[in-house]
Amino acid sequence: MKITEVRTRTFNLPHEDHAFAPTWQPAASTSHRLTVVEVHTDEGITGIGSGGVLTRLNTAAGLFVGQDPLNIERHVEVLSTIAYFMGRPWAVEIALWDIAGKAAGLPLYKLLGGHRDRLPAYASTGELRPKDQRVEDVLKLRDEGFTAVKLRFHSPNAKDDLPTLEAVRKAVGDSMTIMVDANQGWRYPGDLTPRWDLSTAIEIATAMEEFDVYWLEEPLWSYDYDGLAELRRRTTTRIAGGELNLALHEFREYLRHGCLDVYQPDATFAGGITTARKVAGMAQASGHLFAPHTWSNGIGLMANLHLAAAVPNAPFIEFPYDPPNWTPEFRDFMLTEPIRIDSDGNVVLPDKPGLGIELDEERCQQYEVK
């Protein structure tokens, strides 16, 4: 089997009713824009990938034509050279794993190890909302079947977000697991707002102990190895991070310094499934958890879901969901079937080969940017 074409397609779905104002962006989004990679082969098998940030990939697509798509470690080396100059091309690697699963006739999670066929989902909110509204939101999530939720802390004064956490914990009691994401590990282009310093992170992480927060995510700049290690020593709250780190050696530094309790590489951003799977193994060997970041779209979510289901140290899968502004129908508009949880709050892996998802060509053509 040989690769005959690497094709990129861009889609843009406008927000019809509600702009989406996630904490990590300085301005609200008025549309959902994404790029999908299709890797075509001479045997009629096509792999799809998405998520992460793709730039100038078309100029390097020829590096893969004529190659065996199953030589994935070779392709990861090539993609690493592309990433050094041209952004994050890891959607190509996702598409290659989709081909591998389809060629083997197996769902990808089974090809990768097949530890389980479902994972508990935590509803990953994206916006800051008034306290009473967020409590109401979380209670609705619980009614839908979610057993875990992640809140965002991103007010100018971090302590101003603690009352929302306290109110949510009081409302749900011990019926839900609560995580918190500070989004301090990186900055969106053009965002020059100050990051938390170590003292702030220690103060907030310590305050969270009272509310049984399962983890505090990205509380400091991603490369503040010493600060993250000191924070971890000063609190019983688990520290999580690594969603957008660039390569395996950066996770080695996290382990060497003792920075994290929960390792979160997103396969679509941080080296593909190949690298993220290695991080999961490194974390497992050190007694740590693995819970990949998944905030992109349904294709990226499914890629990380297959990966997490294949390893033994992944307790949850992130499920981006903050209605009415971010829903499965909107997030996964390019797919024939949006990804949902079951009545027990799990995401069940598809039994189809590869990623187990299909593009909705009618909708894709409707929103494709030519």
Residue pairs with C-beta under 8 A, 6 or more apart in sequence:
1 41
1 42
1 43
1 45
1 68
1 69
1 70
1 99
1 103
2 41
2 42
2 66
2 67
2 68
2 69
3 39
3 40
3 41
3 64
3 65
3 66
3 67
3 68
3 69
4 40
4 41
4 42
4 65
5 38
5 39
5 40
5 61
5 65
6 37
6 38
6 39
6 40
6 57
6 61
6 64
6 65
6 92
7 37
7 38
7 39
7 40
7 61
8 35
8 36
8 37
8 38
8 54
8 57
8 58
8 61
9 35
9 36
9 38
9 364
9 368
10 33
10 34
10 35
10 36
10 368
10 369
11 33
11 34
11 35
11 36
11 333
11 334
11 364
11 367
11 368
11 369
12 31
12 32
12 33
12 367
12 369
13 31
13 32
13 33
13 330
13 333
13 367
14 30
14 31
15 29
15 30
15 31
15 32
15 325
15 330
17 324
18 324
18 325
19 28
19 29
19 30
19 325
20 28
20 29
20 126
20 127
20 322
20 325
20 326
21 27
21 28
21 29
21 127
21 128
21 325
22 29
22 126
22 127
22 152
23 126
23 127
23 128
23 152
23 154
23 181
23 183
24 154
24 183
24 188
24 191
25 188
25 191
26 188
26 190
26 191
26 193
32 297
32 330
32 331
32 333
33 369
34 50
34 51
34 296
34 297
34 334
35 50
35 54
35 91
36 48
36 49
36 50
36 91
36 299
36 334
36 359
36 364
37 48
37 49
37 50
37 54
37 57
37 91
37 92
37 94
37 95
38 46
38 47
38 48
38 95
39 46
39 47
39 48
39 49
39 64
39 69
39 92
39 95
39 96
39 98
39 99
40 46
41 69
41 99
43 103
45 69
45 99
45 102
45 103
46 99
47 69
47 94
47 95
47 96
47 97
47 98
47 99
47 102
47 354
48 94
48 95
48 98
48 299
48 355
48 357
48 359
49 90
49 91
49 92
49 93
49 94
49 95
49 96
49 98
49 268
49 299
49 303
50 91
50 94
50 268
50 296
50 297
50 299
50 300
50 334
51 90
51 91
51 94
51 266
51 267
51 268
51 269
51 296
51 297
51 299
51 300
51 301
51 303
52 88
52 89
52 90
52 91
52 266
52 268
52 269
52 296
52 300
53 87
53 88
53 269
54 87
54 88
54 89
54 91
55 86
55 87
55 88
56 86
56 87
57 82
57 86
57 87
57 89
57 92
59 86
60 82
60 86
60 89
63 78
63 82
64 75
64 78
64 92
67 74
67 75
69 75
69 96
69 99
69 100
70 96
70 99
70 100
70 103
72 93
72 96
72 97
72 100
72 274
73 274
75 92
75 93
75 96
76 93
76 271
76 272
76 274
76 275
79 89
79 90
79 92
79 93
79 272
80 247
80 271
82 89
83 89
83 90
83 246
88 268
88 269
90 267
90 268
90 269
90 270
90 271
90 272
91 268
91 299
93 267
93 272
93 273
93 274
94 267
94 268
94 272
94 273
94 299
94 300
94 303
94 355
97 108
97 111
97 272
97 273
97 303
97 306
97 354
97 355
98 108
98 354
98 355
99 354
100 108
100 111
100 354
101 107
101 108
101 111
101 353
101 354
101 355
102 353
102 354
104 111
104 353
105 353
106 353
107 306
107 349
107 350
107 351
107 352
107 353
107 354
107 356
108 303
108 306
108 310
108 354
108 355
108 356
109 115
109 117
109 305
109 306
109 307
109 309
109 310
109 349
110 310
112 273
112 277
112 306
112 307
112 310
112 311
113 310
113 311
114 309
114 310
115 309
115 310
115 311
115 312
116 309
117 309
117 348
117 349
118 309
118 342
118 346
118 347
118 348
118 349
119 305
119 308
119 309
119 314
119 316
119 317
119 346
119 347
120 147
120 148
120 315
120 316
120 317
120 345
120 346
121 146
121 148
121 316
121 317
121 318
121 319
121 341
121 345
121 346
121 347
122 146
122 147
122 148
122 149
122 150
122 177
122 179
122 316
122 317
122 318
122 319
123 141
123 146
123 148
123 149
123 150
123 319
123 321
123 322
124 149
124 150
124 181
124 294
124 295
124 318
124 319
124 320
124 321
124 322
125 134
125 137
125 149
125 150
125 151
125 152
125 321
125 322
126 152
126 295
126 320
126 322
126 325
126 326
127 152
127 322
127 325
128 152
128 154
128 155
128 161
129 137
131 163
131 164
131 167
132 167
134 151
134 164
134 167
134 168
135 164
135 167
135 168
135 171
137 322
137 323
138 149
138 168
138 171
138 172
138 176
139 171
139 172
140 323
141 149
141 321
142 149
142 172
142 175
142 176
144 341
145 341
145 342
145 343
145 344
145 345
146 176
146 319
146 341
146 345
147 175
147 176
147 177
147 345
148 176
148 177
148 178
148 179
148 214
148 316
148 345
149 168
149 176
149 177
149 178
149 179
150 178
150 179
150 180
150 181
150 217
150 318
151 161
151 164
151 165
151 168
151 178
151 179
151 180
151 181
152 161
152 180
152 181
152 182
152 183
153 161
153 165
153 180
153 181
153 182
153 183
153 204
154 161
154 182
154 183
155 161
156 193
158 182
158 196
158 200
158 203
158 204
159 203
159 204
159 207
162 204
162 207
165 178
165 180
165 208
165 211
165 213
166 211
168 178
169 178
169 211
169 212
172 178
174 212
177 214
177 316
178 211
178 212
178 213
178 214
179 213
179 214
179 215
179 216
179 217
179 240
180 208
180 213
180 215
180 216
180 217
181 217
181 218
182 196
182 201
182 204
182 216
182 217
182 218
182 219
183 217
183 218
184 195
184 196
184 201
184 218
184 219
184 220
184 221
185 218
185 220
185 221
185 222
185 241
185 243
185 244
186 218
186 221
186 222
186 244
187 193
187 195
195 220
195 221
196 204
196 219
196 220
198 220
198 224
198 227
198 230
198 231
201 216
201 219
201 220
201 227
201 231
202 230
202 231
202 234
202 235
204 216
204 219
205 216
205 219
205 231
205 234
205 235
205 237
205 239
206 234
206 235
206 237
208 216
208 235
208 237
209 235
209 236
209 237
213 237
214 238
215 237
215 238
215 239
215 240
215 261
215 262
216 235
216 237
216 238
216 239
216 240
217 240
217 241
217 243
217 262
217 264
218 240
218 241
218 243
219 228
219 231
219 239
219 241
220 227
220 228
220 231
221 227
222 241
222 242
222 244
222 245
222 250
223 250
225 253
225 254
225 257
225 259
226 257
228 239
228 241
228 254
228 257
228 259
228 260
229 257
229 258
229 259
231 239
232 239
232 258
232 259
232 260
232 261
233 258
238 261
238 262
238 289
239 259
239 260
239 261
239 262
240 260
240 261
240 262
240 263
240 264
240 291
241 254
241 259
241 260
241 262
241 263
241 264
242 250
242 251
242 254
242 260
242 263
242 264
242 265
242 270
242 279
243 264
243 265
243 266
243 269
243 270
243 292
243 293
244 266
244 269
244 270
244 293
245 251
245 265
245 270
246 270
246 271
247 270
247 271
247 275
248 271
248 275
248 278
248 279
251 263
251 265
251 279
251 282
252 282
253 259
254 260
254 263
255 282
255 283
255 286
260 288
261 288
261 289
262 288
262 289
262 290
262 291
263 279
263 280
263 282
263 283
263 288
263 289
263 290
263 291
264 290
264 291
264 292
264 293
265 271
265 275
265 276
265 279
265 292
265 293
266 276
266 292
266 293
266 294
266 295
266 296
266 300
266 304
267 273
267 275
267 276
267 292
267 300
267 303
267 304
267 307
268 296
268 300
268 303
268 304
269 293
270 276
270 279
273 303
273 306
273 307
276 292
276 304
276 307
277 307
277 310
277 311
279 290
280 290
280 307
280 311
280 313
280 314
281 311
283 289
283 290
283 313
284 290
284 311
284 312
284 313
288 313
289 313
289 314
289 315
290 308
290 311
290 313
290 314
291 308
291 314
291 315
291 316
291 317
291 318
292 304
292 307
292 308
292 314
292 317
292 318
293 304
293 318
294 300
294 301
294 304
294 305
294 317
294 318
294 319
294 320
295 318
295 320
297 331
297 332
297 334
298 328
298 331
298 332
298 334
298 335
298 338
298 339
298 357
299 334
299 335
299 355
299 357
301 317
301 318
301 319
301 320
301 331
301 332
301 339
302 339
302 350
302 355
302 356
302 357
303 355
304 317
304 318
305 317
305 339
305 347
305 349
306 349
306 355
308 314
308 317
309 317
309 349
317 347
319 339
319 341
319 347
320 326
320 331
321 327
321 328
321 331
328 338
328 339
328 340
329 338
331 338
332 338
332 339
333 360
333 363
333 367
334 359
334 360
334 363
334 364
334 367
335 357
335 358
335 359
335 360
336 357
336 358
336 359
336 360
337 357
337 358
339 347
340 347
341 347
342 348
349 356
350 356
350 357
